[in-house]
Every structure is written in C-alpha cells, then in structure tokens.
Amino acid sequence: MTTRKFAIYKGLERPLIYKGFRGKFIYWGIGAVLSGLVLGSVTMAVINMWLGMIVLIGCIAGGLLYIASRQKKGLHNKTRHKGIYIVTPFIYERQEV
C-alpha cells in the first residue's frame, strides 16, 4: 500500500496583501477612500468646490495614514499591558458539611 503525497500551497496561511495593507486593513482602506469621496462630494455640492477638494484629500490621506499606523500594531487587537504583574494563585478548600 503506497501513500500519495500532494503539494500544499503554503500561501493560504498568509493574510492577503495589497499595496502594503494586509488582511482586514484592506477593507478599512476601501472604507476610508469611499467615505472621503462621499464627504468630499457632499461638501462640493453643498458648500464650495475648493473646500470639497480639501475635505476629499484630507479624509482619504488622513484615513489611510491612520490605518497604516494601526496596521503596525498587528492584525489582531491585542491588549498590551505595560508593567509587572504578580499573580497569586487563588486556591480554596472545599469544606464538607
């Protein structure tokens, strides 16, 4: 009896990467671009074209910079405690009645 061996594509274990953004941050980037376009176009229509352009560029650039800074912390939200914590075991004895 012989066993068959198949090559496994190891790239499936890695997060998706596009233009430097990884995993969920790709969707955050798309959201930042779309929200910048919507806010910019509403500002252009209601107030002024030049102010709308400033809002559009500011929202897109600010959103992408914010997302890039969040990405440096990792793909998952981790609680990072600073300091030294001493954990003492809590052991209770069962009392029989």
C-alpha positions as CSV (number, residue, x, y, z in Angstrom):
1,M,0.0,0.0,0.0
2,T,1.5,3.3,-1.0
3,T,0.5,6.7,0.3
4,R,0.1,9.6,-2.1
5,K,1.7,12.9,-1.2
6,F,0.3,16.2,-2.5
7,A,1.9,19.6,-2.6
8,I,0.1,22.0,-0.4
9,Y,0.1,25.7,-1.3
10,K,1.5,27.4,1.8
11,G,0.5,30.9,0.7
12,L,-3.0,30.2,2.0
13,E,-1.9,30.6,5.6
14,R,-0.7,34.2,5.0
15,P,-3.0,37.2,5.1
16,L,-4.0,38.9,1.8
17,I,-1.7,41.8,1.0
18,Y,-2.5,44.7,-1.4
19,K,-0.4,47.9,-1.7
20,G,1.2,47.4,1.7
21,F,-2.1,46.8,3.5
22,R,-2.8,43.4,5.0
23,G,-5.9,41.4,5.8
24,K,-8.7,43.5,7.3
25,F,-6.9,46.8,6.7
26,I,-7.6,46.4,3.0
27,Y,-11.3,46.8,3.8
28,W,-10.6,49.7,6.1
29,G,-8.6,51.4,3.3
30,I,-11.5,50.9,0.9
31,G,-13.8,52.4,3.5
32,A,-11.6,55.4,4.0
33,V,-11.4,56.1,0.3
34,L,-15.2,55.7,-0.2
35,S,-16.0,57.9,2.8
36,G,-13.6,60.5,1.6
37,L,-15.3,60.5,-1.8
38,V,-18.8,60.8,-0.3
39,L,-17.9,63.5,2.2
40,G,-15.9,65.4,-0.4
41,S,-18.7,65.3,-3.0
42,V,-21.3,66.3,-0.5
43,T,-19.2,69.3,0.6
44,M,-18.6,70.2,-3.0
45,A,-22.3,70.2,-3.7
46,V,-23.5,72.0,-0.6
47,I,-20.7,74.4,0.3
48,N,-17.9,75.0,-2.1
49,M,-15.8,73.1,-4.7
50,W,-12.5,74.1,-3.3
51,L,-13.5,73.2,0.3
52,G,-14.8,69.9,-1.0
53,M,-11.5,69.1,-2.6
54,I,-9.7,69.8,0.7
55,V,-12.1,67.6,2.6
56,L,-11.8,64.8,0.0
57,I,-8.0,64.8,0.1
58,G,-7.9,65.3,3.9
59,C,-10.3,62.4,4.5
60,I,-8.5,60.0,2.2
61,A,-5.0,60.8,3.2
62,G,-5.9,61.0,6.9
63,G,-7.8,57.7,6.8
64,L,-5.0,55.9,5.1
65,L,-2.4,57.3,7.4
66,Y,-4.5,56.3,10.4
67,I,-4.9,52.8,9.0
68,A,-1.2,52.4,8.3
69,S,-0.4,53.4,11.9
70,R,-3.0,50.9,13.2
71,Q,-1.5,48.2,11.0
72,K,1.9,48.5,12.7
73,K,0.3,47.1,15.9
74,G,-0.7,43.9,14.2
75,L,-3.7,42.3,12.5
76,H,-5.5,41.4,15.7
77,N,-6.5,43.7,18.6
78,K,-4.2,42.6,21.5
79,T,-4.2,44.1,24.9
80,R,-0.7,45.0,25.7
81,H,-0.2,45.7,29.4
82,K,2.8,47.6,30.5
83,G,4.4,46.9,33.8
84,I,5.0,43.9,36.1
85,Y,2.1,42.0,37.4
86,I,2.3,39.5,40.2
87,V,-0.4,36.8,40.0
88,T,-1.0,34.8,43.1
89,P,-2.9,31.6,42.9
90,F,-6.4,31.5,44.4
91,I,-7.0,28.2,46.0
92,Y,-9.9,27.4,48.1
93,E,-10.6,24.3,50.0
94,R,-13.9,22.6,49.8
95,Q,-15.5,22.3,53.2
96,E,-17.7,19.4,53.8
97,V,-20.8,19.8,55.9
